[in-house]
């Protein structure tokens, strides 16, 4: 009844895919049917306005049109008059340009004045900063000189005390003297060479 080509595996797969891809049509009348009379001939009958309302609206429209025509004519005459007397649009452009140039010149003058004031202020601040730095350097140098002098004095005093230092010859005598007269060497020296004694501890 069916040929082998029709019943082949590939054709069956293609036909099945076509069947599954087909979309379900929307519910409603078929597209071949024309629209109903209700849609074609739905005429909205607007109720008639009263005669006095219509006359009033027509009169207002007439007045509005006349006013607009008069305003256009007055405006055009005013523009022509301004152009003839030299105060038209071109004159306004020239005036605006002059005002802009004047404002730019004033701005440049103000910028120059502020620049000069800023330069003077920066010079004063630089001078004050330089003086502060030099004063600080001078103070540091003076403190260092004082520190060096004190260290030198300590060294000289130690040199003077050097004959009393412990040596091999006087070791026994110094031991007996240290045992008889104990001295606490529990102190610290900071980075600046200052001696810091230990606080007494109470148990």
Buried (B, 14 or more C-beta within 10 A) or exposed (E): EEEEEEEEEEEEEEEEEEEEEEEEEEEEEEEEEEEEEEEEEEEEEEEEEEEEEEEEEEEEEEEEEEEEEEEEEEEEEEEEEBEEEEEBEEEEEEEEEEEEEEEEEEEEEEEEEEEEEEEEEEEEEEEEEEEEEEEEEEEEEEEEEEEEEEEEEEEEEEEEEEEEEEEEEEEEEBEEEEEEEEEEEEEEEEEEEEEEEEEEEEE
